[in-house]
Amino acid sequence: QVQLVESGGGLVQAGGSLRLSCEASASIFRITAMGWYRQAPGSQRERVAAITPGGFTNYADSVKGRFIISRDNTKNMVYLQMNSLKPEDTAVYFCNTLNPNAWGQGTQVTVSS
């Protein structure tokens, strides 16, 4: 099994920045792709960013150029640096491992206008 623990969410004004962190179980972290997803009220969960074990990244068009996903395999952690935040970024953000498929508990990000 894999356990994921997220942190770093909060309330921020538009244009500000937040850094989300996710700590994963060491047993499978280095061999699984990681992702950040978000779900806004009334919307389906969507993938924001993903990163392979080797460090290749992919971003949703809505966050490209503003968000950066990274991982530290020595610490079993994945990060999401969120810059130039917009009110439409408001959502619960979830950490995810691709295989096995697992989810963290989510952390709330609220961006005020």
N, CA and C of each residue as an Amber inpcrd file, in Angstrom:
protein
   339
   0.8260000  -1.1670000   0.0000000   0.0000000   0.0000000   0.0000000
   0.8820000   1.2460000   0.0000000   0.2760000   2.3540000  -0.3850000
   0.9650000   3.6310000  -0.3900000   0.1320000   4.6370000   0.3920000
   0.8060000   5.4400000   1.1780000   0.1550000   6.4990000   1.9340000
   0.6590000   7.8450000   1.4380000  -0.2660000   8.7820000   1.2490000
   0.0510000  10.1090000   0.7650000  -0.4840000  11.1410000   1.7490000
   0.3530000  12.1020000   2.1000000  -0.0260000  13.1520000   3.0330000
   0.3110000  14.4930000   2.4170000  -0.7240000  15.3060000   2.1800000
  -0.5570000  16.6100000   1.5590000  -0.5340000  17.7180000   2.6000000
   0.1090000  18.8260000   2.2350000   0.1320000  20.0010000   3.0790000
   0.4140000  21.2260000   2.2150000   0.1870000  22.4020000   2.7700000
   0.5360000  23.6380000   2.0940000  -0.6190000  24.4510000   1.5610000
  -1.8360000  23.9230000   1.6250000  -2.9800000  24.6780000   1.1590000
  -3.2860000  25.8420000   2.0800000  -4.1530000  26.7240000   1.6020000
  -4.5220000  27.8780000   2.3980000  -5.2420000  28.9160000   1.5850000
  -5.3560000  30.1020000   2.1660000  -6.0190000  31.2350000   1.5370000
  -4.9760000  32.2240000   1.0560000  -5.0930000  32.6430000  -0.1930000
  -4.1400000  33.5700000  -0.7750000  -4.8760000  34.5220000  -1.7100000
  -4.3710000  35.7340000  -1.8410000  -4.9570000  36.7050000  -2.7460000
  -4.5220000  36.4340000  -4.1830000  -5.3490000  36.8540000  -5.1240000
  -5.0110000  36.7000000  -6.5320000  -3.6440000  37.3140000  -6.8230000
  -2.8580000  36.5850000  -7.5940000  -1.5070000  37.0110000  -7.9010000
  -0.4580000  36.4520000  -6.9650000  -0.8880000  35.8580000  -5.8740000
   0.0320000  35.3000000  -4.9040000   0.4890000  33.9030000  -5.2600000
   1.2320000  33.3010000  -4.3360000   1.8180000  31.9870000  -4.5630000
   1.5960000  31.0760000  -3.3670000   1.5410000  29.7850000  -3.6410000
   1.5000000  28.7470000  -2.6270000   2.3490000  27.5770000  -3.1050000
   2.8700000  26.8120000  -2.1660000   3.6200000  25.6110000  -2.4810000
   3.0000000  24.4330000  -1.7550000   2.4840000  23.4820000  -2.5170000
   1.9120000  22.2740000  -1.9610000   2.9740000  21.1880000  -1.8760000
   2.8830000  20.3790000  -0.8350000   3.8090000  19.2770000  -0.6420000
   3.0330000  17.9890000  -0.4340000   3.6080000  16.8890000  -0.8720000
   3.0140000  15.5740000  -0.6930000   4.1200000  14.5920000  -0.3600000
   3.9950000  13.9500000   0.7810000   4.9510000  12.9350000   1.1880000
   4.3370000  11.5570000   0.9710000   5.0680000  10.6850000   0.2980000
   4.5720000   9.3670000  -0.0690000   5.3930000   8.2690000   0.5870000
   4.8010000   7.0750000   0.6050000   5.5000000   5.9100000   1.1250000
   6.7450000   5.6420000   0.2950000   7.8180000   5.2910000   0.9560000
   9.0920000   5.1020000   0.2760000   9.1400000   3.8620000  -0.6010000
   8.2970000   2.8760000  -0.3150000   8.3890000   1.5920000  -0.9920000
   8.1740000   1.6590000  -2.5040000   7.3090000   2.5590000  -2.9750000
   6.9910000   2.6280000  -4.3980000   7.1820000   4.0130000  -5.0090000
   7.5560000   4.9880000  -4.2050000   7.6140000   6.3600000  -4.6920000
   8.5230000   6.5110000  -5.9140000   9.6840000   5.9100000  -5.8760000
  10.6760000   6.1280000  -6.9210000  10.3620000   5.4350000  -8.2430000
   9.3390000   4.5730000  -8.2710000   9.0090000   3.8490000  -9.4930000
   7.6050000   4.1460000 -10.0020000   6.9570000   5.1490000  -9.4610000
   5.6210000   5.5030000  -9.9160000   5.5590000   6.9660000 -10.3300000
   4.7600000   7.2280000 -11.3560000   4.4750000   8.6080000 -11.7170000
   3.5930000   9.2410000 -10.6520000   3.7660000  10.5260000 -10.4580000
   3.0030000  11.2760000  -9.4700000   2.2250000  12.3780000 -10.1670000
   1.1050000  12.7450000  -9.5770000   0.3140000  13.8140000 -10.1520000
  -0.3770000  14.6510000  -9.0970000  -0.7070000  15.8540000  -9.4990000
  -1.5700000  16.7260000  -8.7150000  -2.8720000  16.9200000  -9.4780000
  -3.9810000  16.7100000  -8.7890000  -5.3080000  16.9160000  -9.3340000
  -6.0290000  17.9580000  -8.5010000  -7.0880000  18.5170000  -9.0620000
  -7.8970000  19.4480000  -8.2920000  -9.3640000  19.2640000  -8.6430000
 -10.2140000  19.6110000  -7.6890000 -11.6480000  19.5400000  -7.8840000
 -12.2960000  20.7690000  -7.2680000 -12.9220000  21.5750000  -8.1110000
 -13.6310000  22.7560000  -7.6730000 -15.0890000  22.3970000  -7.4170000
 -15.7840000  23.1800000  -6.6080000 -17.2060000  22.9060000  -6.3640000
 -17.9980000  22.8490000  -7.6610000 -18.7840000  21.7880000  -7.8300000
 -19.5970000  21.6300000  -9.0220000 -18.8530000  21.1550000 -10.2480000
 -17.5760000  20.8450000 -10.1180000 -16.7680000  20.4090000 -11.2500000
 -16.1870000  19.0260000 -11.0040000 -15.8050000  18.3540000 -12.0800000
 -15.1410000  17.0650000 -11.9720000 -13.6680000  17.2560000 -11.6500000
 -13.0950000  16.2270000 -11.0640000 -11.6810000  16.2750000 -10.7540000
 -10.8610000  16.2880000 -12.0400000  -9.8600000  17.1610000 -12.0940000
  -9.0220000  17.2860000 -13.2700000  -7.5530000  17.2180000 -12.8850000
  -6.7570000  16.7100000 -13.8030000  -5.3270000  16.6520000 -13.5790000
  -4.6950000  17.9980000 -13.8500000  -3.9070000  18.4580000 -12.9060000
  -3.2230000  19.7320000 -13.0230000  -1.8130000  19.5440000 -13.5720000
  -1.1010000  18.5800000 -13.0150000   0.2790000  18.3490000 -13.4080000
   0.6680000  16.9240000 -13.0690000   1.6550000  16.3970000 -13.7800000
   2.1570000  15.0560000 -13.5270000   3.6580000  15.0290000 -13.7540000
   4.3080000  14.0820000 -13.0970000   5.7520000  13.9430000 -13.2340000
   6.1140000  12.4730000 -13.1660000   6.9770000  12.0350000 -14.0720000
   7.4170000  10.6500000 -14.1190000   8.5410000  10.4270000 -13.1180000
   8.8800000   9.1550000 -12.8410000  10.0100000   8.9000000 -11.9470000
  11.2980000   9.5730000 -12.3970000  11.4770000   9.7160000 -13.7110000
  12.6780000  10.3370000 -14.2330000  12.6390000  11.8460000 -14.3050000
  11.4860000  12.4510000 -13.9690000  11.4040000  13.8960000 -13.9090000
  10.7350000  14.5740000 -15.0910000  10.2020000  13.8230000 -16.0510000
   9.4590000  14.4340000 -17.1390000   8.1150000  14.9220000 -16.6320000
   7.6900000  16.0970000 -17.0910000   6.4970000  16.7450000 -16.5660000
   5.4650000  17.0130000 -17.6410000   4.2250000  17.1760000 -17.1940000
   3.1180000  17.5200000 -18.0680000   2.1620000  18.4020000 -17.2790000
   1.5830000  19.4070000 -17.9580000   0.7080000  20.3600000 -17.2900000
  -0.5740000  20.5660000 -18.0580000  -1.6410000  20.8410000 -17.3150000
  -2.8740000  21.2790000 -17.9370000  -2.6730000  22.6620000 -18.5440000
  -3.3670000  22.9250000 -19.6470000  -3.2220000  24.2140000 -20.3050000
  -3.5490000  25.3780000 -19.3730000  -4.4780000  25.1680000 -18.4600000
  -4.9290000  26.2350000 -17.5900000  -3.8670000  26.6920000 -16.5910000
  -2.8630000  25.8650000 -16.3330000  -1.8380000  26.2090000 -15.3520000
  -0.4450000  26.2960000 -15.9540000  -0.3020000  25.9720000 -17.2180000
   1.0040000  25.9750000 -17.8630000   1.6330000  27.3670000 -17.7880000
   2.8750000  27.4070000 -17.3650000   3.5750000  28.6680000 -17.2110000
   3.4240000  29.2950000 -15.8460000   2.4810000  28.7900000 -15.0430000
   2.2660000  29.3240000 -13.7100000   2.6110000  28.3270000 -12.6040000
   2.3500000  27.0430000 -12.8490000   2.6020000  25.9980000 -11.8600000
   3.8250000  25.1850000 -12.2600000   4.5320000  24.6710000 -11.2630000
   5.6870000  23.8130000 -11.4880000   5.5940000  22.6090000 -10.5650000
   5.6200000  21.4110000 -11.1420000   5.6490000  20.1890000 -10.3600000
   7.0850000  19.6870000 -10.2930000   7.4710000  19.1850000  -9.1390000
   8.8110000  18.6430000  -8.9680000   8.7620000  17.5110000  -7.9600000
   9.8210000  16.7170000  -7.9330000   9.8840000  15.6270000  -6.9730000
  11.2950000  15.4980000  -6.4380000  11.3890000  15.0260000  -5.2200000
  12.6630000  14.7710000  -4.5760000  12.6480000  13.3130000  -4.1430000
  13.3180000  12.4740000  -4.9130000  13.2850000  11.0420000  -4.6410000
  14.0590000  10.6580000  -3.3840000  14.9360000  11.5390000  -2.9170000
  15.6590000  11.2630000  -1.6810000  14.8060000  11.5050000  -0.4560000
  13.7330000  12.2930000  -0.6150000  12.8380000  12.6180000   0.4890000
  11.4490000  12.0160000   0.3240000  11.2100000  11.3060000  -0.7750000
   9.9060000  10.7140000  -1.0640000   8.8100000  11.7740000  -1.0970000
   9.1040000  12.9050000  -1.7380000   8.1630000  14.0120000  -1.7650000
   7.9580000  14.5430000  -3.1790000   6.7660000  15.0400000  -3.4290000
   6.4350000  15.7320000  -4.6580000   5.8430000  17.0820000  -4.2850000
   6.1400000  18.0940000  -5.1000000   5.7300000  19.4570000  -4.7940000
   4.9600000  20.0600000  -5.9580000   4.1380000  21.0370000  -5.6480000
   3.4820000  21.8400000  -6.6620000   3.6330000  23.3010000  -6.2770000
   4.5080000  24.0030000  -6.9830000   4.6830000  25.4330000  -6.7890000
   3.6600000  26.1560000  -7.6490000   2.7930000  26.9300000  -7.0270000
   1.7160000  27.6190000  -7.7180000   1.9670000  29.1150000  -7.6410000
   2.1640000  29.7310000  -8.7950000   2.4220000  31.1570000  -8.8900000
   1.3190000  31.8480000  -9.6730000   1.2340000  33.1590000  -9.5140000
   0.2360000  33.9620000 -10.2250000  -1.1520000  33.3540000 -10.0980000
  -1.5300000  33.0390000  -8.8880000  -2.7950000  32.3530000  -8.6490000
  -3.9910000  33.2120000  -9.0240000  -5.0190000  32.5550000  -9.5390000
  -6.2530000  33.1910000  -9.9630000  -7.4120000  32.6300000  -9.1610000
  -8.4980000  33.3890000  -9.0180000  -9.6600000  32.8570000  -8.2940000
 -10.1510000  31.5250000  -8.8480000 -10.0340000  31.3020000 -10.1530000
 -10.4750000  30.0520000 -10.7430000  -9.5860000  28.8630000 -10.3830000
  -8.4630000  29.1140000  -9.7170000  -7.6310000  28.0330000  -9.2030000
  -8.1640000  27.4720000  -7.8890000  -9.1690000  28.1170000  -7.3230000
  -9.7510000  27.6610000  -6.0680000 -10.3010000  26.2470000  -6.2240000
  -9.8420000  25.3390000  -5.3760000 -10.2430000  23.9410000  -5.4570000
  -9.5890000  23.1750000  -4.3190000 -10.0160000  21.9340000  -4.1610000
  -9.2970000  20.9990000  -3.3150000  -8.2680000  20.3040000  -4.1880000
  -7.0290000  20.3180000  -3.7610000  -5.9350000  19.7230000  -4.5230000
  -5.5360000  18.3950000  -3.9110000  -5.3890000  17.3760000  -4.7700000
  -5.0890000  16.0170000  -4.3480000  -3.7740000  15.5420000  -4.9460000
  -3.0110000  14.8450000  -4.1490000  -1.8190000  14.1500000  -4.6020000
  -2.2020000  12.7400000  -5.0380000  -1.5540000  12.2300000  -6.0810000
  -1.9290000  10.9420000  -6.6590000  -0.6960000  10.1720000  -7.1160000
  -0.7220000   8.8660000  -6.8910000   0.2510000   7.9590000  -7.4980000
  -0.4390000   7.1720000  -8.5950000   0.2310000   6.9960000  -9.7300000
  -0.3780000   6.3400000 -10.8760000  -0.5470000   4.8410000 -10.6730000
   0.4980000   4.1660000 -10.2350000   0.4450000   2.7250000 -10.0980000
   1.2880000   2.2810000  -8.9060000   0.6450000   1.8170000  -7.8310000
  -0.7950000   1.6530000  -7.6690000  -1.5140000   2.9890000  -7.5740000
  -2.7780000   3.0010000  -7.9640000  -3.5620000   4.2130000  -7.9250000
  -3.9660000   4.5300000  -6.4940000  -3.4930000   5.6570000  -5.9910000
  -3.7960000   6.0610000  -4.6270000  -3.9240000   7.5660000  -4.5620000
  -4.6550000   8.0230000  -3.5660000  -4.9420000   9.4420000  -3.4000000
  -4.6700000   9.9010000  -1.9880000  -4.2350000  11.1460000  -1.8780000
  -4.1410000  11.7770000  -0.5830000  -5.4950000  12.2870000  -0.1490000
  -5.5330000  12.9130000   1.0200000  -6.7990000  13.3770000   1.5800000
  -7.2590000  14.7040000   0.9900000  -6.3830000  15.4090000   0.3230000
  -6.7040000  16.6840000  -0.2780000  -6.3750000  17.8530000   0.6270000
  -6.0490000  18.9800000   0.0120000  -5.7890000  20.2100000   0.7500000
  -6.4700000  21.3650000   0.0250000  -7.1530000  22.2050000   0.7740000
  -7.9490000  23.2830000   0.1980000  -7.0700000  24.4630000  -0.1900000
  -7.2520000  24.9360000  -1.4120000  -6.6170000  26.1530000  -1.8890000
  -7.7150000  27.1360000  -2.2620000  -7.7130000  28.2930000  -1.6410000
  -8.7040000  29.3220000  -1.9160000  -7.9970000  30.5990000  -2.3330000
  -8.3570000  31.1090000  -3.4970000  -7.7550000  32.3240000  -4.0360000
  -8.8170000  33.4040000  -4.0850000  -8.6000000  34.4780000  -3.3640000
  -9.5550000  35.5700000  -3.3120000  -9.2310000  36.6080000  -4.3750000
 -10.2650000  37.2910000  -4.8580000 -10.0920000  38.3100000  -5.8770000
  -9.8550000  39.6730000  -5.2620000
